[in-house]
Amino acid sequence: MACEEGLTVQRTATVNALLQYGANVGALNKDGATPLHRAAENGLGEAVTVLMQAGANKEAAGKGGATPLHFAALNGHVEAVGALLRAGANTEAADKDGRTPLHRAAENAQVEAVTALMQAGADKEAADKDGRTPLHRAAENGQVEAVAALLQAGADKEAADKDGRTPLHRAAENAQVEAVTALMQAGADKEAADKDGRTPLHRAALLGKVEVVGALMQAGANKEAADKDGRTPLHRAAENGQVEAVTVLMQAGADKEAADKDGATPLHRAAENGQVEAVTVLLQAGVNKEAADKDGATPLHRAAENGQVEAVTALMQAGANKEAADKPGLN
């Protein structure tokens, strides 16, 4: 592709010459990109202008659905972004993931591009296919400067995606501590509940993001918040074998005897899922190994009925009553 070769050597004069001799401004390479895509991607502002003046389609979508503005934005080429915006490029064009140029700039920490796009009126609340805004994407990727720029511009810090999760949820579950801190300092609701009733602390705990667990609790997050199943962050950490999170939560005073909707404690949940290390840590902390759930079943019952031999052994070694009877009177 002659026109693209001219771009590769970054010579606007060469591009002009090729265009004068009839080079095809709409020619596609193997990735479905036009010369304008390549110019934008490489930050060749003058070439971007020349190509558009020659009739290049500023809304051409590559194989991934990305326009030249997407390419310029995600690579932080502000001159190219500006040239495209001045020519009227669509700031709300969505790629195959439903993401706009602002999404791409935000998730790649291209703060100048983020600013330029917002100044041009880009929708800072645009939702992609997952229902996530540019702030969600910046937060989950730990792009703190982009998070700050979006917040300063008034982006909705409580926007919920398709899972009902806010940018704080997404930052928390991805262990982005600085983004978590920035969002909380901006007033983000640390008790926001997703579709499962889980707070950012639930998400951090069940995924074992210990540093985030600490940051959230230091900021006063409710360690006894119950999700739709009545489970606290400690339940979720225990059942998923997140031993460090279990320890941190208990050290912060989390109720180790909290009962969920089934009357099960964190020890029940750890035992039935065979999370032996979590079982051990809970036992060492003095949890009640004879606690009975709504069916009268102890952690030992639950471990046994789920075939969790190691958990059964750990509980019996700790002195759990192997003759305990549940409600039907079966031991």
Summary of the structure (lengths in Angstrom):
residues: 331
radius of gyration: 27.2
end to end distance: 77.6
largest distance: 91.8
contacts: 1226
relative contact order: 0.06
helix: 48%
strand: 0%
